[in-house]
């Protein structure tokens, strides 16, 4: 599961892979360490024929089943302490920091966001998979220069939930990206999954415009030999600023 990545490249680098998007007036700073529930840039479809670059929180809504099970465990702990629990009131306030990686696109929970309107491109320069035995965070990129690529992402507008107990209910835009079976390089570090990565203008265009029956073919690993390990044991990938 990829829960850490970096994005240190420019808007011009993004346009080499996907040219048609509007940008905010503010500058985009380098982000050498993007963690779950952080804001990060995405290029999202937003209305007919319109794509825009925006900062959005990482972590799509978790499933109702996952939240029900989490709330049930919390309720049981409260009852064990002798407290009276109103489960109907407890459930909507169950904290959900978000689901960062989406694998099972056949799930009814995710199907509602797989259409073109909810697709996005998530720019990155490197990503980490954690393996304690191999040194902690293992950073992958297309090569040592960390050229920009995109994760195939989905996003949801104005979702209301409790991300952190201290903040209570929030209504925010959120995103996540798809994962798939790993290729040889990632599989040697993290055998369960790797992000779905788009490396050509044609792939990016297809992800942002094609019907799901065609776009789903992009949920596949990169060919073996495509990625390199560029750093080990770092919580941020400080290299490759351009």
N, C-alpha and C positions, 0 to 999 in steps of 0.2 A: 504494500500500500504506500503510495507516494503522499507523504504529508509534509513535504518541505521542498521548495524549489526556489530558483532565483530568476529575476528578469532584469537584466542590466543593459539592454540594447535600446536603440532609439526608435522613434516613430518611423523614421525613414527605413529602418531595417524591416519593420512590420510591413510597410507598403511594398517591399520587394516580393512578398508572398501573397499579400491581399491588399490591393490598392484602394478599394472603394469604401472608405469609412470617414466619418466626420470626427474631428478631434476637439477636445476642450482647449480653452485659451491658456490654461495653466501648463507648466512644464511637467514632464514625467520623470521623477527622480529614479536613479538606479535602486533596485530592490534586491540585495544579495541574499536575503533570507525571508521567504514568504511562508508563514505558518498558518494552520487552520484558523479560521475566523478572522484572519487579517484581511484588510482591503488590498485588492490587487487589480491591475488593468485587465480588462477583457474587451474584445470587439464583439458586440452583440447585434443581432438583428433586432430592429426596433421600429415596427411599422413596415408597410409595404415598400420594398426596395431601398430601405434605409438601414445602414449599419453605423454604429458609433463606438468610439473608444471611451470607456467609463471605468471608474474605480468601483469595485463591487466586492462584497464580503464572500470569502471562500467557505462554502459549506451549504449544500442544498438541504431542504427539510428532510429529516429522517422519517421513516415509515411510521404509520399509525401503530403497527404492531410493536416496533422497537420502543416507541414512547410508552405504549401501554405496559409493556413488560418492565421498563425502567420505573414507571410510576408505581406499579404493583410491588416491586421490590422495596421502594422507598416507603410505601404504605405499610408493608409488613414490618419494617424496622421501627416505624413509629408506633404501631400497635404493640410490638414487643416491649416498648418502653411504657406501655400503659396509656398511650394517647388515643383519643377519639379521632378517626380519620373520615373526612368527607371526600371520598374518592372522586366524585364528579367535579369537585372544586379543585382537587389536587392535580388531576390529569392535564388540564389546559396549561398549568403552570410548570409542568415538568421541563427542566432545562434541556435544550437541544442545541448543542454547539454546531451541529450540521454534519452532513455526510459529504466528505470531500471527494471520494472516488465512486464512480458508478459502473458496475460491472454487468448486472443482470438487466439488460434492456428489455427483456420480455416481461418484467414485473409490471403489474398494473400501476404501482406507485410511480414508476419513472415514465411510463408511456405518455402521460399527459404533457410532458416537456420535451418530447423527441421531435416534434414538428419544427419546421423552419423558423417560426416566430421565436422559439425558445432556444435556438442554437447560438453558440458563441465560439470564438477562437480565443484561447488563453495563451498569450505570448510567454515564452520562457527561454532562458539561455542555458540552464542546467537544472537537473533535478536529483534529489537524493532518495536512496533506499537505505533503510537502517539494517545493519547486520553487526551485532556486538562482536562476534568472533573475528570479523574481518576489519575491525577498526572503528565501528560506529557508523556515522553517516558516510555513505559512499556516493559520490557525486558523478553523474553521467552527463555527457554532452555529445553533440555530433562530432566535435573534435576539440583540441586544446584551445582554440580561439573562441569556442562557445558561440557559434553562429545561432541566430534566432530561429526558432521553430515554434509551432503552435500545438498545444493540446486541443483535442476535439472536446468542446465543452457544451454544457447546457446551463440555462439560467432561469430564474423565476423572479417576477416583479413583486415588490411590496408584500413580502411574506411576513406574517405576524406570528411571533413565537418568543419564548424566553431563551435567549442565548446564554446569558449569565444571570444568576439569581440576583446579584447586586443591582442589575439594571432593570429587571422585570421585563414586561412585554416590550418588544421592539418590532417595528415594521420597516423592513429593509429589502433591498434587492440582493439576491444571492446567486452563486454559481458553483459548479463542480465540473470535473472532467471525467471522461470515460476511461476505463482500464480494459485490459485484455490479457491473454496469456503472454508471458515474457519471452523475449528472444534470448539468445545464448548468453549475451553479456549480462543482462539484468537477471536472468534466471539463475546465474551462478551466485548472485548476491541475495536475491529475493525471488524464490521459485514460484510464488503464487500469482503475481500480476505485474504489469507495467502500464504506464499511461499510454493512451492512444495518441500517437504523434503524427502530425501532418507536416510535410517538408517541402511540398511543391505548391505553386499557385493553383494548379489544377485540383489538387486534393482540398485545398482551402475553399476554393469556389464550390466544389461539390458539397462539402460539409455545410456551407452556408446557404445553399440554394436547392439542393436535390431533395426529392421526396425520400422519406425514410427507407423505403424499399431499396433504394440505391445507396443512400448515405450509410446505411448500416454496414455495408461492405468495407468501410474505412475502420471499423472496430477490429483491428488486427495488429499484431506486433510488427515493429520494424524488422527488416531482414537482418539476419545474423551478420555481425561485423559492422553495423551502421553506427553504433555508439561506442564511446570510449569512457573509461574511468578517468576523471580529470582532477579529483581531490578525494581525500579520505579524512574522516575524523573532525570535520569542520561543521559548525552549525550555520555558517554563512559561506557562500561561495563568492569571495571578494574579487576573483579574477575576471578578466574579460570585459571590462567596461569599455563600451564604444558607443 
